């Protein structure tokens, strides 16, 4: 972190580190439980630190990239259509 110290100074880096530490602590000890509680009011079940899976199909990855490229070029987002496009190919191709 010598670059950061030279750029910002030691006192600012210490302050940044302290604030970053608070944000991390609040995220795991306060924000996640609050989000879980709020979600449980509207959904059947809610969990924090939920793992949705560790694989994606080749076709789904390609389709997601294609959607991102379209949005980057200025196409208006259409969440319903985009989700349907991904669902159609989510199990096609090699799983990574």
N, C-alpha and C positions, 0 to 999 in steps of 0.2 A: 503493500500500500504506500510505498514512498511517493509514487506519482500523486496519489490522492492527498497526501499530507502537503506536498508542495503546492498543489492546485488550490486546495481549500483551507489548509492550516489544520493544526492538530486539534484545536478547540472545536472547530466546526465538524471535523471527522468524529470526535468524541460524541458530540451532540447527535450527529447522524446515526452513529452506532447505537446510542441509547434509544432514540426514537424507533429505529428499525427493530430493536429488541422488544420494545413495548408492542409494536404492531404484530410481531410474531406471537408474542405471548397472548395478546388480546384475541388474535385470530383463532388460536387453538383453545383458549380457555373461556372466551366470552362469545365471540361472533359465531362460531360453529354451533354451540348449544342453542343460542338464540335462533339461528337460522333453522335448526332442526325442529325446535318448538313451533316456530311460525309455520313451517312446512307441514307439520303434523296436523295443523288446524284445517288444511285444505286438501291433504292427500291421505290415502289409505295408510301408507307407511312412509317414514322419513328416516334416513340414516346419515350420519356424518362419516367422512372418510370411506365412502362406499366405492368399491372397485367395480367398474362396469365391464371389464374384460381386458384382455391383453392381446387380442388379435383383430386384424382388419383384413378384409378381402382386397385383392389386387384391384378388382373392378370398383369397389366402394371408394378406395383411396383415389383412384383415377377420376371418378365422378365428383368427389369432393373438391379435388384440385380444379376440375373443369368449372364447377360452380364458383369457386373462388376467383378464377380467371375472369369469368363473366361479370362478377360483381366489381372487380378491379377495373374493368373496361367501362363500367357505368350502367350496367343493366340494373333495373330496379329489383330489389329482393322480393322473393315470393316464398316464404317459409314453407307453406303447405306443399307447393310443387317441388321444392328442393328436397324436402324430407321424403316425399314419394319417390323421387328419382334415386335417392340413396337406398331406400328400402328395396327397390326393384333389383338392385345389383349387390346387395349386402352379403350374399352368400355365393357369389359367382367369382370364379378365378381362384388363384392360389391364396391361401390364408397366410398372412405374415404376422 
